[in-house]
Amino acid sequence: MHTSAEIADKLSESAVMVRRCFLLLHKKGLIEQRKGPHGGARLKLPPKQIGLGDIYLATEDDWPSSPVCSAASARTASTP
């Protein structure tokens, strides 16, 4: 299990934004979540079975307005 704080720290993002992404991924069945002191999230499938299209489809309704996705897109676009 990985917490939103751990992932946010590695991505230099807000833990709140990571939790919002977790919610979208959980709704589409890509991750499972556990609450509590030893809680967090983890993939339901092996990573090689989840494609970029799966992530996009899970987040497409929120993609243009998501600060996390917008910030990630801006960093990617500026990377040579």
N, C-alpha and C positions, 0 to 999 in steps of 0.2 A: 504494500500500500504506500502511496505517496500522498502527502498532504498538499493542499493548495498553496500553503506558505512555502514549502520546499520547491515546488514547481515555479512559483512566482519569483522566488529568489534566483533560481537558475536562469530565468528568462528576463530578469529585471523588469518585471511587471507587477501589477497589483494583485494581491491574493483574491480580492473581490472579483476581479475580471476572470481569474482562473476558475473560481467557483462558478461563475456564470457559464463559462465554457463547459465545465464539468456537467452542469445541469443539462445542457443541450446534448452532449455526448451520451449522458445517462438515458435521456429520453429516447434516443435512437438505439439503445442497447449496446453501445460500443464500450462502455465502462461500467463497473459496479462500484458502489460507494458504501462505506461503512462510517457511521457516526460514532463519536466518543473519543476517549483519550488515545486509542490505538487505531483510530479511523483514518480514512483517506479514500483514495480511488485507485483502481487498477484496471487494466484492459481486460475485457471479457474473452477476447480472442488473442491468439498469438499475433505479435506485431506484423508478421509477414502476410497475415490474412486480412489486414486492414489497409485499404488503399487511400490515396489522397482524395479520390472521389467520394469515399465513404465519409471522410471528415467534412468535405465541402457540403455534401447533402445533409449532414447532421446539423450544420451551422448556417446553411444558405439563407434562411429567413432572417437571421441575425447578422449575417456577414457585413453588409455595408455600414451598419450602425454600431458594430462592436468596436470599442476602443482598442481591445486587444488585437483584433484582426486588422484594424486600420493601422495601428502602430507597427505590427509585424509586416504588413504590406509595404509600408513606407520604408522600413529598414531594408527589406529585401530589394525594393526598387533602387535604393541608393547604394547597394553593395555591388562592386564591379564584378 
